């Protein structure tokens, strides 16, 4: 009886564990990799920055990838291509993303951009990027005008004192 009971218990355990032993959640690390370059650029207000989004197929199968981009500030995001089809095993594809920073954006403002890549089996990888804003016109002409005025006043003062006073 003990042998039969042990066999029955083993059989039941195999029945319960077998279906669950092969359930593996695939992640993007297993089948593809996404890189965004640069990761945290500085862009002048009013200018357009360029990013390269590289998708590498790490699987043994031909795959397709949908690319989506979004940001928190609602800037103009222009994706060169949003669907990569027929990407072979070991193959890399690169897509260009252009981001235009509005001219009235304050210096130091940061926008968060999310690049999402989804393959044909709905595995998703999200990459977060941050854009810092520089002032569009790096020359503040009011400082230049003040500096020129101070220099002219100093020259006049030196000339007046040199000639013997007022």
Helices and strands as residue ranges (DSSP letters): H 2-21, H 28-31, E 32-37, E 42-44, E 48-57, E 63-71, E 76-79, E 83-87, E 92-100, E 110-119, E 124-134, H 141-162
